[in-house]
Amino acid sequence: MADLNVFVTNKDYKADLNVYKVSKPYEVKNNSGLWFFTNKKYDSDKKIFFCDYEYQADLKIFFVKKKYQAKWKNYEKKLTILTAIKRIS
């Protein structure tokens, strides 16, 4: 079971969070939109399920091309997600 259901949007303005994929786990900082992906279960902090439909998602993200573009855009959603994730941990 996933900790978070995520929908990837193709429009920046529809996203709650702009995400940049980093290549090293130590580059992830303070849930700021820098995400590291791994297939190794023991290396992951959270399990994410990528939804096919927007209505299924807890969080809508947009993948950005530059690291500095990663940021929360919907701060209300940020608080909701962070609270839910803390309950899971």
C-alpha positions as CSV (number, residue, x, y, z in Angstrom):
1,M,0.0,0.0,0.0
2,A,1.2,3.5,-0.9
3,D,1.8,6.3,1.6
4,L,0.9,8.9,-1.0
5,N,-1.2,8.8,-4.2
6,V,0.3,11.2,-6.8
7,F,-0.9,12.5,-10.1
8,V,1.6,13.9,-12.6
9,T,0.1,16.9,-14.5
10,N,1.4,18.2,-17.7
11,K,0.5,21.8,-16.7
12,D,2.6,23.7,-14.1
13,Y,-0.4,25.8,-13.0
14,K,-2.4,22.6,-12.0
15,A,0.3,21.3,-9.7
16,D,0.4,21.5,-5.9
17,L,4.1,20.8,-6.0
18,N,6.8,21.3,-8.6
19,V,9.2,18.3,-8.3
20,Y,12.8,18.0,-9.5
21,K,14.3,14.5,-9.6
22,V,17.7,14.5,-7.9
23,S,20.3,11.8,-8.6
24,K,21.6,11.3,-5.0
25,P,19.5,10.7,-1.8
26,Y,21.4,13.3,0.2
27,E,20.2,16.1,-2.2
28,V,16.7,15.8,-0.8
29,K,16.0,18.6,1.6
30,N,13.0,19.5,3.9
31,N,10.3,18.3,1.6
32,S,11.0,21.2,-0.8
33,G,10.2,19.4,-4.0
34,L,13.5,17.7,-4.5
35,W,12.7,14.0,-4.8
36,F,15.0,10.9,-5.1
37,F,13.5,7.8,-6.6
38,T,14.6,4.3,-5.9
39,N,13.3,0.8,-6.6
40,K,15.0,-0.5,-3.4
41,K,12.5,-0.8,-0.7
42,Y,15.0,-0.4,2.1
43,D,16.4,2.8,0.6
44,S,13.0,4.6,0.5
45,D,11.3,6.7,3.1
46,K,7.8,6.7,1.5
47,K,6.0,4.6,-1.0
48,I,4.3,6.6,-3.9
49,F,1.6,5.3,-6.2
50,F,1.2,7.2,-9.5
51,C,-2.5,7.6,-10.3
52,D,-4.0,7.6,-13.7
53,Y,-6.6,10.1,-12.8
54,E,-6.4,13.5,-11.0
55,Y,-9.4,12.7,-8.8
56,Q,-7.5,9.7,-7.3
57,A,-4.6,11.7,-6.1
58,D,-3.6,13.1,-2.7
59,L,-1.1,15.4,-4.5
60,K,-0.7,16.8,-8.0
61,I,2.9,17.3,-9.1
62,F,4.6,18.7,-12.1
63,F,8.2,17.7,-13.0
64,V,10.5,20.7,-13.6
65,K,13.7,20.8,-15.6
66,K,15.7,22.9,-13.1
67,K,16.5,22.3,-9.5
68,Y,15.6,25.9,-8.4
69,Q,12.1,25.5,-9.9
70,A,11.2,22.8,-7.3
71,K,8.7,24.3,-4.8
72,W,5.4,24.0,-3.1
73,K,2.6,26.0,-4.9
74,N,-0.3,25.0,-2.7
75,Y,0.7,25.6,0.9
76,E,-2.6,24.4,2.3
77,K,-2.0,21.1,0.5
78,K,1.5,21.0,1.9
79,L,0.3,21.2,5.5
80,T,-2.3,18.5,4.8
81,I,0.2,16.1,3.2
82,L,2.9,16.7,5.8
83,T,0.5,16.0,8.6
84,A,-0.7,12.8,6.9
85,I,2.8,11.6,6.2
86,K,3.9,12.2,9.8
87,R,1.0,10.0,11.0
88,I,2.3,7.2,8.7
89,S,5.9,7.5,9.8
